[in-house]
Amino acid sequence: MARTSRTPARLSGAVRHAEATLQVETPGEGFTDITREATAFLTEIAAGDGVLTVFCRHTSASLTIQENADRDVQTDLLTALRTLAPRNFRWVHDTEGPDDMPAHVRTMLSDASLSIPVRGGRPGLGTWQGIYLVEHRERPHRREVVLTFTGTLGQFP
């Protein structure tokens, strides 16, 4: 039988909300690590405990939390996405080129938004986790990612 345990619930003080928009210039298909920028946002607003929401404002790019130690993981993930949504399939929608519809499918397979717990002003990521914008189009794009924090404020730096 599986066993579970949890920490006691913690009640927070006054809740605050903050928002910023991150501009990301992608080099084309691949992963762009935005962990540093998300963490800087939390530092800037003196976040305490709460939730960081990361939202991608596009339908041909997405977000993921993935391993940040071995770049081979990203290579293998791109290979998997190319296999699941190949460019040379008989897609009907090709308004912006042959990589248009596969990009939409790849976005559907991943996430448009992420929710990350924040403790003591730091994202509650695991040891080998990073926050990535995944560009599914072949050519470079300018992407917008909305960062929001809802929670308590800590001490100002």
C-alpha positions as CSV (number, residue, x, y, z in Angstrom):
1,M,0.0,0.0,0.0
2,A,1.3,3.5,-0.9
3,R,2.1,5.8,1.9
4,T,1.8,9.6,1.8
5,S,2.7,12.4,4.1
6,R,2.5,16.2,4.0
7,T,3.7,19.2,5.8
8,P,1.2,21.1,8.0
9,A,-0.8,23.8,6.2
10,R,0.7,27.3,6.6
11,L,-1.5,30.3,6.6
12,S,-0.2,33.4,4.8
13,G,-0.4,37.1,5.7
14,A,-1.7,39.7,3.4
15,V,-1.7,38.5,-0.2
16,R,-0.3,40.7,-3.0
17,H,-0.2,40.4,-6.7
18,A,2.5,41.4,-9.2
19,E,2.9,41.1,-12.9
20,A,5.6,41.7,-15.6
21,T,6.0,40.8,-19.2
22,L,9.2,39.1,-20.4
23,Q,10.4,39.5,-24.0
24,V,12.2,36.4,-25.2
25,E,14.2,36.5,-28.5
26,T,14.4,32.9,-29.6
27,P,17.1,31.6,-32.0
28,G,14.6,29.3,-33.7
29,E,13.5,25.8,-32.7
30,G,14.7,24.8,-29.3
31,F,14.7,25.5,-25.6
32,T,15.4,28.9,-24.0
33,D,16.1,28.8,-20.2
34,I,14.1,31.6,-18.5
35,T,14.6,30.5,-14.9
36,R,17.0,33.3,-14.2
37,E,14.6,35.9,-15.4
38,A,11.7,34.4,-13.4
39,T,13.8,34.4,-10.3
40,A,14.9,38.0,-10.9
41,F,11.3,39.0,-11.1
42,L,10.6,37.4,-7.7
43,T,13.6,39.2,-6.2
44,E,12.6,42.6,-7.7
45,I,9.1,42.4,-6.1
46,A,10.5,41.0,-2.8
47,A,8.3,38.0,-3.1
48,G,7.8,35.9,0.0
49,D,5.6,32.7,-0.2
50,G,3.0,32.1,-2.9
51,V,2.7,31.0,-6.5
52,L,4.5,32.1,-9.7
53,T,2.5,31.7,-12.8
54,V,4.3,31.8,-16.1
55,F,2.1,32.2,-19.2
56,C,3.2,32.1,-22.9
57,R,1.2,34.4,-25.1
58,H,1.6,32.3,-28.3
59,T,0.2,29.2,-30.0
60,S,3.4,28.0,-31.6
61,A,5.7,28.2,-28.6
62,S,5.2,26.7,-25.2
63,L,6.6,26.3,-21.7
64,T,8.0,23.4,-19.8
65,I,9.8,22.5,-16.6
66,Q,12.7,20.2,-17.6
67,E,16.1,19.0,-16.6
68,N,18.7,21.7,-16.7
69,A,21.9,19.6,-16.2
70,D,22.2,17.5,-19.4
71,R,21.5,19.2,-22.7
72,D,21.0,15.7,-24.3
73,V,17.6,15.8,-22.6
74,Q,16.6,18.8,-24.7
75,T,17.9,17.1,-27.9
76,D,15.9,14.0,-27.1
77,L,12.8,16.0,-26.3
78,L,13.0,17.8,-29.7
79,T,13.4,14.5,-31.4
80,A,10.3,13.2,-29.7
81,L,8.3,16.3,-30.7
82,R,9.5,16.1,-34.3
83,T,8.4,12.4,-34.3
84,L,5.0,13.2,-32.8
85,A,4.3,16.2,-35.0
86,P,6.4,16.0,-38.1
87,R,6.7,18.9,-40.6
88,N,6.3,16.6,-43.6
89,F,2.8,15.3,-42.6
90,R,-0.3,16.2,-44.7
91,W,-1.4,19.1,-42.6
92,V,-4.3,21.3,-43.9
93,H,-3.3,24.4,-42.0
94,D,-0.1,25.8,-43.4
95,T,-0.8,29.6,-43.5
96,E,2.6,30.5,-42.2
97,G,4.6,27.7,-43.8
98,P,5.2,24.0,-43.3
99,D,6.3,24.4,-39.7
100,D,3.1,26.2,-38.7
101,M,0.7,23.4,-37.9
102,P,3.4,21.1,-36.3
103,A,4.2,24.0,-34.0
104,H,0.6,24.2,-32.9
105,V,0.4,20.4,-32.2
106,R,3.7,20.6,-30.3
107,T,2.3,23.4,-28.2
108,M,-0.8,21.4,-27.4
109,L,1.4,18.5,-26.2
110,S,3.2,20.8,-23.8
111,D,2.0,23.8,-21.8
112,A,1.0,27.4,-22.3
113,S,1.2,28.1,-18.6
114,L,3.0,26.8,-15.5
115,S,2.3,27.2,-11.8
116,I,5.4,27.1,-9.6
117,P,5.3,27.3,-5.8
118,V,7.4,30.1,-4.3
119,R,9.0,29.8,-0.8
120,G,11.1,32.5,0.7
121,G,11.1,34.4,-2.6
122,R,12.6,31.5,-4.6
123,P,10.9,29.2,-7.1
124,G,10.3,25.8,-5.6
125,L,12.0,23.9,-8.4
126,G,13.8,20.6,-7.9
127,T,17.6,20.4,-8.0
128,W,17.7,19.6,-11.8
129,Q,14.7,21.6,-12.9
130,G,14.7,24.8,-15.1
131,I,11.9,26.8,-16.6
132,Y,12.0,26.8,-20.4
133,L,10.3,28.6,-23.3
134,V,10.1,26.0,-26.2
135,E,10.2,27.6,-29.6
136,H,8.5,25.2,-32.1
137,R,9.1,27.3,-35.2
138,E,12.3,27.0,-37.3
139,R,13.1,30.7,-37.5
140,P,13.8,33.1,-34.7
141,H,10.8,34.8,-33.0
142,R,10.1,37.4,-30.4
143,R,8.0,35.8,-27.7
144,E,6.1,37.3,-24.8
145,V,5.9,35.5,-21.5
146,V,3.7,36.9,-18.7
147,L,5.1,36.4,-15.1
148,T,2.6,36.8,-12.2
149,F,3.2,36.3,-8.6
150,T,0.4,36.0,-6.0
151,G,1.4,35.6,-2.4
152,T,3.0,37.4,0.5
153,L,5.9,39.8,0.3
154,G,9.2,39.1,2.0
155,Q,11.9,41.5,3.1
156,F,13.1,44.1,0.5
157,P,16.6,43.4,-0.7
